Amino acid sequence: MYPYIILDEFQDTSADQWRVVQALGVGSTLIALADPEQRIFDFIGADPERLNHFKAAFAPAVHDLGGDNHRSRGRRLPCSAMTS
């Protein structure tokens, strides 16, 4: 297995995907990147509570609720405000 696995958009995982994550977590260190406020896949069974399941299943899990937006910096943010 891989020593580290990054799970991007973890807030959008379905129940089936969660089972895969649990299996992967047995032999790897998992890093889950998620924003519970950015859920778009509720229709496939995404559940924001899964973040708590992750913390419980892989305790001691460290979590950081970073507030920095690393995708849209500088001039893009003022421009996006002009479109609303």
C-alpha positions as CSV (number, residue, x, y, z in Angstrom):
1,M,0.0,0.0,0.0
2,Y,0.9,3.7,-0.1
3,P,2.3,5.2,3.1
4,Y,0.1,8.4,2.6
5,I,-3.2,8.9,0.8
6,I,-4.8,12.3,0.3
7,L,-8.6,12.2,0.1
8,D,-9.7,15.4,-1.6
9,E,-13.3,16.7,-1.3
10,F,-14.0,14.2,1.5
11,Q,-17.2,15.9,2.5
12,D,-18.7,14.5,-0.8
13,T,-18.0,10.8,-0.1
14,S,-20.8,8.3,-0.4
15,A,-21.3,5.3,1.8
16,D,-19.6,3.0,-0.7
17,Q,-16.6,5.4,-0.9
18,W,-16.4,5.5,2.9
19,R,-16.1,1.7,3.0
20,V,-13.1,2.0,0.6
21,V,-11.6,4.7,2.7
22,Q,-11.9,2.5,5.8
23,A,-10.1,-0.4,4.0
24,L,-7.3,1.9,2.8
25,G,-6.8,3.4,6.2
26,V,-5.7,0.0,7.6
27,G,-2.2,0.2,6.0
28,S,-1.9,3.9,5.2
29,T,-1.9,7.3,6.8
30,L,-4.9,9.2,5.4
31,I,-5.2,12.9,4.9
32,A,-8.8,14.0,4.4
33,L,-9.3,17.5,2.8
34,A,-12.9,18.7,3.3
35,D,-15.1,21.7,3.6
36,P,-18.5,20.8,5.1
37,E,-19.9,24.0,3.8
38,Q,-19.2,23.1,0.2
39,R,-21.2,19.9,-0.2
40,I,-22.6,19.3,-3.7
41,F,-23.1,15.6,-3.8
42,D,-25.9,15.0,-1.3
43,F,-27.8,13.3,-4.1
44,I,-25.3,10.4,-4.1
45,G,-25.5,10.0,-0.3
46,A,-22.7,12.4,0.7
47,D,-23.0,13.0,4.5
48,P,-21.2,15.8,6.3
49,E,-21.3,13.6,9.4
50,R,-18.8,11.4,7.7
51,L,-16.1,13.8,8.8
52,N,-16.9,12.8,12.4
53,H,-16.9,9.2,11.4
54,F,-13.4,9.7,9.9
55,K,-12.1,11.3,13.2
56,A,-13.6,8.4,15.2
57,A,-12.4,5.6,12.9
58,F,-8.8,6.9,12.6
59,A,-8.3,8.3,16.1
60,P,-6.1,10.0,17.1
61,A,-6.9,12.1,14.1
62,V,-5.6,15.6,13.9
63,H,-7.9,18.1,12.2
64,D,-7.3,21.7,11.1
65,L,-10.3,23.8,10.1
66,G,-8.2,26.2,8.0
67,G,-10.0,29.2,6.8
68,D,-7.6,30.1,4.0
69,N,-8.8,29.9,0.5
70,H,-5.8,28.8,-1.6
71,R,-7.7,28.6,-4.8
72,S,-8.8,32.2,-5.2
73,R,-6.4,34.8,-4.2
74,G,-5.6,38.4,-5.0
75,R,-7.5,40.0,-7.8
76,R,-9.9,37.1,-8.5
77,L,-11.9,37.7,-5.3
78,P,-12.8,41.3,-6.0
79,C,-13.7,40.3,-9.6
80,S,-16.0,37.6,-8.4
81,A,-17.8,40.1,-6.2
82,M,-18.6,42.2,-9.2
83,T,-20.5,39.3,-10.8
84,S,-23.2,39.0,-8.2
